[in-house]
């Protein structure tokens, strides 16, 4: 969902909302994310399609304060460090 300027996703159980932290070089244009993984071809992810996002949750305190501080107050979801994406099976 896109809420208050935040692109949020549900976890696998569908209970928690996550705010993805995409790798440097990734681009969101409003309808898709171009996922950047160094050393590999960038992968487009269309927001309306089903895909699997892998990574790990992080604490707000583990993110650079000046850059992420505004998002902590704007987005009501836990940050999730994205490591990979793939189409859903």
C-alpha positions as CSV (number, residue, x, y, z in Angstrom):
1,X,0.0,0.0,0.0
2,X,1.1,3.6,-0.5
3,X,0.2,5.6,2.6
4,X,1.3,9.1,3.6
5,X,4.1,9.0,1.1
6,X,5.3,5.6,2.2
7,X,5.4,2.5,0.1
8,X,4.6,-0.3,2.6
9,X,4.3,-4.1,2.2
10,X,2.8,-6.8,4.4
11,X,4.9,-9.6,5.8
12,X,4.4,-13.3,4.7
13,X,1.8,-13.8,7.4
14,X,-0.1,-10.7,6.3
15,X,-0.1,-9.2,9.8
16,X,2.7,-6.7,10.0
17,X,3.5,-3.8,7.6
18,X,7.1,-3.3,6.5
19,X,8.8,-0.2,5.0
20,X,11.4,-1.5,2.6
21,X,14.8,0.1,2.6
22,X,16.0,-0.5,-1.0
23,X,19.6,-0.8,-1.9
24,X,21.4,2.3,-3.1
25,X,20.7,2.8,-6.8
26,X,17.1,1.5,-6.7
27,X,14.4,3.8,-8.2
28,X,10.7,4.1,-7.4
29,X,8.7,6.0,-10.1
30,X,5.2,5.6,-8.6
31,X,4.2,2.4,-10.4
32,X,7.3,0.3,-10.2
33,X,10.6,-0.2,-8.4
34,X,13.8,-0.7,-10.3
35,X,15.7,-2.9,-7.8
36,X,19.4,-2.4,-8.0
37,X,21.7,-5.2,-7.0
38,X,25.4,-4.4,-7.5
39,X,27.0,-6.7,-10.1
40,X,23.7,-7.9,-11.5
41,X,21.2,-6.6,-14.0
42,X,18.6,-4.2,-12.4
43,X,15.3,-5.9,-11.9
44,X,12.0,-4.0,-12.5
45,X,9.2,-4.8,-10.0
46,X,5.7,-3.6,-11.0
47,X,3.8,-2.7,-7.8
48,X,0.6,-4.4,-8.9
49,X,2.3,-7.8,-9.5
50,X,3.0,-10.4,-6.9
51,X,6.7,-10.9,-6.0
52,X,8.8,-12.2,-3.1
53,X,11.0,-9.7,-1.3
54,X,13.8,-11.1,0.9
55,X,15.9,-9.4,3.5
56,X,15.7,-8.7,7.2
57,X,14.0,-6.3,9.6
58,X,16.2,-3.6,11.1
59,X,15.7,-1.3,14.0
60,X,15.3,2.4,13.4
61,X,18.4,3.0,15.5
62,X,20.4,0.9,13.1
63,X,19.7,3.3,10.2
64,X,21.6,6.6,9.6
65,X,19.6,9.1,11.7
66,X,19.7,12.1,9.5
67,X,18.6,10.3,6.4
68,X,15.9,8.0,7.8
69,X,14.7,10.1,10.8
70,X,11.9,11.8,8.8
71,X,10.6,8.4,7.6
72,X,10.4,7.1,11.2
73,X,7.9,9.7,12.0
74,X,6.1,9.7,8.6
75,X,5.7,5.9,8.1
76,X,4.0,3.7,10.6
77,X,5.9,0.5,9.8
78,X,9.1,-1.2,10.7
79,X,12.0,-0.8,8.3
80,X,13.0,-3.9,6.3
81,X,16.4,-4.1,4.5
82,X,15.7,-5.5,1.1
83,X,18.3,-8.0,-0.1
84,X,16.6,-9.6,-3.1
85,X,13.3,-9.7,-5.1
86,X,11.9,-12.3,-7.4
87,X,8.6,-13.0,-9.1
88,X,6.1,-15.0,-7.0
89,X,5.7,-18.7,-7.8
